[in-house]
């Protein structure tokens, strides 16, 4: 397989790990993700990953139910650590080395995140799974992903979702929604599209970090994106 990208930051949503369960981690979905990730690492791609925690706890949702927002966001950070440990285990089970880094010091659960240690890991063929968001409340894992993509000097940020790109409206709710093959950061903002939060979009724009939004739930799609096939939506 010819690869268009040498180093990527893959953002996975916590909700996608639920599969059809409605909560928690679907082991079949987890195994599918692990297989797809190992496939591209086997072709020489350096991979860092950030996972959300929405399948376990979302800080914003917790705050709406009366939780203190800072404590709610901290609970969400811990949820991302659980997901990261699960993915790390799934990767190691199929022979793909993986290391969990955490944005706050949680030794021995994970290594305290350092840009240089993460880059050293991915250069050696180890998948660096970076948990805990940014380590700060009021920032989403989308922002954490954008930040880590810039820090580890990824060629592109890949946002794996349940849909096959960015649409004019939610395709699961609006059958007339049409898909973009390419879209600019400014157009996302001007159209009010909820691709990711505005802080993450602004970070990527300011640092000229392209984003590809694609359907990660279809096996083989990750390899297609890496090969440069025109699936998903390119944000530039």
Secondary structure, DSSP 8 states (H G I E B T S, - for coil): ---S-SEEEEEE-TGGGGTTSSSS--HHHHHHHHHHHHHHHHTT-EEEEEE--TTT--HHHHHHTT--HHHHHHHHHHHHHHHHHHHHHHHHHTT--EEEEESS--TTTSEE--HHHHHHHHHTT-EEEEESTTSSTT--HHHHHHHHHHHTT-SEEEEEESSSSEESS-TTT-TT--EESEE-HHHHHHHT--SS-HHHHHHHHHTT--EEEEE-SSTTHHHHHHTT---SEEE-
